[in-house]
Amino acid sequence: MANVNTKKGVIGILTGGGDVPGLNPAIRAITIRAIREGYQVLGIRRGWAGVLEIIRDKDADNSNNYQILTEDIVDKAGRTGGTFLHCSRTHPGHVAKANVPKHLRDNYTEKVNDMTKEVIKNLDFLGIDYLIPIGGDDTLSYGVRLYQEGVKVVAMPKTMDNDVPGTDYCIGFSTCVTRTIMMANNLRTSAGSHERFLVLEVFGRYAGFTTMLPTMAGAANRCVIPEYKFNVERLTELLTMDRQKNPSKYSIVLVSEGAMFEGGEMIYQNSEKDAYGHAKLGGIGDLVSAKLKELSPKYNNGVPIETITQKLGYLVRGGDPDAVDSIVPMAYGNLALDLILSGVHGRLVVLKNGRYDNVPIDVVTSTKKFVNVEKHYNTNRLRPMYRSFEMQPQFIMTSE
């Protein structure tokens, strides 16, 4: 059992799913406020994996699964990107036989195992009174499960896709948009020098926010998103027209990784799936690029237009957080502590219409968050709508 000597109890923090800039500032904010309010803080390593793999023996070495957090530890990490607690895509309610911790393999022999009761026992062993999972809808959906099982959970939304329901903003989104704009602007010099199409593939499995916002900000001429299957002939026609109008003779399209050709499906790197049933996306940018070159002579007097293709991928999720992803995590951390100090749990801290708030945690599993195509995406021009900005949220199309 953890060495607990506090006035009020123990708060556990974990970061699940993929890394984004802003996680360390969130951990810092929670920890500093919690310690000053009289709590001890445990950082759970590797997301839900750290909770699952605890060995419930006072003499066992669980240092790979959790650590006691101090102000010195989090202050040093709080200005950096990623998560010093590490992360994983472990789903304790859906553990393959090969991934069952060694010390539990005699008890869990099914092909797929629900190990939630072990997680609850492990949280009790650690003496955790409140658990703060920071993650996207996959990580937080398991947080909902634990809340339904009686664990006191206060959740925090994180994902660069910005697709967690119930909130206008998820940690990591602003830095992703900022980097996408910056890299598009960097790469446009090469596109212009060679008079080419520039095709940039960006994150966005089911929601196109990370593609829409940079395009709206002027980083690209066109964008294709998961919410609308696009006609590549029309895309070629539009990009050729954009290129002809540009004195530097180039044009840019942003392609969400989950975008689909008209009549087609998502493009996967392989057939392997993670614990949440997601296969890894990737390759749609290359396919779009090839089709643009193939079809371009039809709209360019019989002359093919060459392309430059770049998958931005981890370049937009690595490195330090921008200003928004330094400030919002600080606010979210303090919101979580406000709830805990009031004895409230089963909530998701959110940013709605420019104001911080909290909503029931089960919003994560009760609905989905997508770009409203009819309201925000021009399906003929394959780009965002540029109208009716009055009283819209800061990031325009991110509110349900």
N, C-alpha and C positions, 0 to 999 in steps of 0.2 A: 504493500500500500504506500502511496506517496506520503512524504513527510509533510503533513499539513499542520501549520501552526499559525492560524489566522484568526481575525476577528469575525469575518463574515462568511468565509467559505472559499471555494475553488472554482475558477472559470477556466474552461478548456477552449483553445482556439485551434482550428485546422483550416488548411487551404486545399481544396480539391480541384480536379480537372486540370486544365492547362494553366501555365503561369501567365500573368499579365503585369505590367507596371502598375503599382498602386497597392499591391498586397502587403508589402513590408510597411508602408505608412499606415495601413489599416491595423496591422498587428501592433505597431508602435502605439497608436492612439488607444486601442483597447487596453493594452498592458499598463501604460503609464496611468491612465485614469483608474483602472481597477486596483492597482497597487495603492494608489493614494486614497482610495475608498476603503481599503482594508482587506482586499481579496488577494489570494495567491493565484498566479496565472500559470497554467501549463500549456506549452506549445506542443500540439500533437504533430508528429512528423509524418510526411507522405500521405496527407489526407486521411481518408477512411482506412487506409492500410495500417497506419500507426495504431489506431484504436483496435483494429481487428487482431493484430499480432502481439498484443500485450500478453505476457506470461504472468499469471496471477500467483506469484510467489514473491514474498518480501525479499528474498535473497537473489532473485533473478535479475539479470542485467537487461533493463528495458531502455537503455540510453538511446537505442536506435529508433525507439517508438515515441518518446516524448522527452521534453526538457522543461525545467523550471525557468520561466522568463523573468528577467530583471530589467530595470530601466536602462542600465548600461548596454545590455545585449540588444534591446530593441532600438535604442537611440542610434547606435552605429549602423544598424541595418535599415532604419526607417527612411533614409534618403535614397535608397537604391531600388533597382528594379527586381523583378522575380519575387520569389518567396524563400527566405532562408529556412523555413520549416519544410520546404520541398512539397511536392504534390504528386498525385497519382490518379488514375481513373478506376480505382478499386470500388466495387459495389458489394458491400457485405451481405446484401440480400440475394446476391446472385454470384456465388463464388464457384468457379470451376474446380473440380476435384484436384487437379494438379496445383492449384493456387491456395489450397487450404494450408494454414500454418502447420508446420511439422508436428507441434505438440498437440494438435487437435485432429490429426488425420484418422485416428482410430474411431472417432465419434462422427465424422462426416465423410461418408463414402459414396454419396450420390454423384452423378455426373455434374450436377449443379446443386449447390447447397445454400440455404438461407441461414446465415450465421448471426442474425440480429440478436439472438439471446446472448451470444458470446460478447458482442459489442456492449450490450447493456451491463453485463456483469463486469466488463473491463472498465467501463466508466465509473461504476460503483467502486471497484477496486482502487481506482485513482482518486476517489473522493470528489469527483467533479459534480458540482451543484448546477452549473449552467454551462451549456455548450454553444459556442459560436462558430458554426461552419461558414466559410466564405467560399462561394463558388457559383457556378452556373446552374441551369435547371436540373442537370443530372446530379450534381453533388447535393443540391438543395432538396431534390425530390427524396433523397434518402434521409435528409434532415426532417422532412415532413413525416416520414415513416417513424423515426425515433420519437418525434413529438407525439404521434398517435399512440406510441407504446409507453408514454409517460415521462420521457426525458424532457427536461426544461431546455428548450432550444430557442435561441434568438439568431436569426440568419442574416447574412449580408450578401447582396448580389454582386457577382463578378463575372464578366465575360466580355471580351472585346467585340463579340457579335451584338452586344446590347439587347439580347433577346429573352432575358428573364422577365416573365409577366409581372405586372403590378408596380413596376417602377419605370420612370423615364430614363434612368441612368444606372449603368453597371460599371463597376471599377474596371478600368482598362480601355474603355471605349474611346475616350478623348485622345489618349496617346496613340491608339491605333489610327484614328482619323488624321491626327497631326502628322504621323510618320508617312501615311499613305500620300497625303498632299505633298509633303517634302520630297518623297522619292519620285513621285510623278513629275514634279518640277525639275528634279535632277536629271531624270531620264529623257525628258523632252528635248534636251540639247542634242542628244544622240539621234533621236527620232527626226529632229529638224535637219541635222547635218546630212542625214542619209535619205531624207524625204520619204519616210516610212510610216506605216501604221505602228503604233505602240500599244501592245496588249498587256495589261497588268492583271494578274490573278490575285485576288485578295481573299481574306477569310470571310465566312458567311455561309454556313451549312444550310440553314432553313430561312434565314432572314437577311435582307440585303442592306441593312443600315450602314455597314462599313463601306459599302460601295456607293450608296446614294449620297451620303453627306459629303465625301470628297468631290464627287461630281458636281453637286450643288455649289460647292465652294470654288469651282472652276478648275479642278485638277484634271478633268477629262471632258471630252465632248459627249460621250455616250457611256451608258452602263447597262449591264444585264444582271438580273437578280433572280434568286430562287423562286420568288413568288409569281414570276411570269415567264412562261416558255417563249423564247424569242425566235424570230425568223431571221436566220443568218443572211439571207439575201437582202433583207431590209437593212440589217446592220451594216452590211458591206456598202450598200448604196449611200447610207447616211455618212459613214466614215469617209468615203470617197469624196462626197460633197464637202464635208468639213475640211478635208485635206486641200481640195481645190481652192477653197476660200481663204486658207491660211497662207500668208505670204511666205512662210517657211516650209510650206508643203509637207505637213505631217498632221496626224490626228490621233487621238488617244481614246481607248475604251477600257473601262474597269470591269472586270468579270468576277462575280462572286464565285467562290469555289463550288457552291451548290447550284449554280445556274444551269439551265437545261435548254438544249435545242428544242425547237418546236417538234413535237412528236417523239422526243427522246427522253432519257432519264439521267439521273446524276451520274457523274463519272468518278469511279473509285480507283485508287491506286492498286488495290488487291482485294481479295475476298475476306481477309481477316477482320474480325470485329472486336471492339473493346467490351468491357463488362456491361456497358449500357446498350450494347447492340449496334453501335455505330462503326461502320467501315470507314477507313481513312479516305477522305476525298482528295482529289488532285488530278490535274491533267486537262481540265476543261479549257484553260488558257491556251495550251498548245493546240488543241483541236480547233478553237476559234481562230487562232492565228493561221493555221493551215487553210481553213475554209476561206478566210478573208483574201489570202493570196490567190487561191484558186478562182474565186468569183470576181475578183477586182477587175480583170480585163473587160468584163461586161459593162462596167461603169467608167472605165478609164481609157476609152478609145483603143481597146484591144491590148493594152500594155499592163502586165501584172504589177502590183504594188508589193514590194517586199515588206516584211514585218520585223519588229523587235518584240520579243516576248520575255516577260519577267514574272516569276512567281514571288511575290513579296514575302509570304509565309512568316517565318519566325523573325524576320527583320523588323516587323511592326510590333512584335510582342516582347522583344528583348530590350534591355537598356533601362535607363532611368524614366520615371513617370514625368509627364508634363505637369503644368500648374493645376489643371482640373483633377488629375489623378493623384495629386498630392493633397489637395484640399478636401475633396469629397470623401476619401477614406478616413480622414481625420474626423469629419463630421459624422460619418456612419459609425465609427468606433464609439464616439461619445453618445450617439443615439442609442446604441446597444446597451451601454452602461446605464443610461437613464432608465431604460426599461427594466434592467436587472435590479437596480436600486429600488424600483417601485414594485418589485415582485412580479413583473409581467413577463410572460414567455409565450412561445408559439407565434412569434411575430417576425416579419421581414422588414428591415429598415429600408426606406425608399426615398427617392427624390421625385416628387410629382408636381408638375406645373411650377417649377422653380422653388418649391418649398420642401423641406425635409419632413418626413412623416414615417409612419409604420403601418403595415397592413397584416392581415392574417397570413401566416406562413403557407397555408394550403392553397393560396393563389398560384403558387409555383406549379402545382399539379392539376389545377382545375381549369386552366386555360393556356393558350399559346399566344406568343407575341410575334407579329409579322408586319412588314410594310403594308399599309393600306394602299393597294395598287390603284383603286379607283380615285382615291383622294390625292395621292402623292406621286404616282408614276405615270408618265405619258407613254402609253404602249405603242403609239405610232412613231414617236420621236425617240424612244428608248433612252429616256433621261428623266430626271425629276421634274415635277411641276414647279413652276416659279410664279406662284400666286397665292393669295390669301395667307399672308404671314402674320396678320394681326392676331394677337392673343394666342399664338402657337407657343409650345414649349421651346426652350432654348435650342434643342436639337431637332426641331421642326416636326419630324414624322415619327418620333419615338414614344408618343403617348397613345394608349389604346383608345 
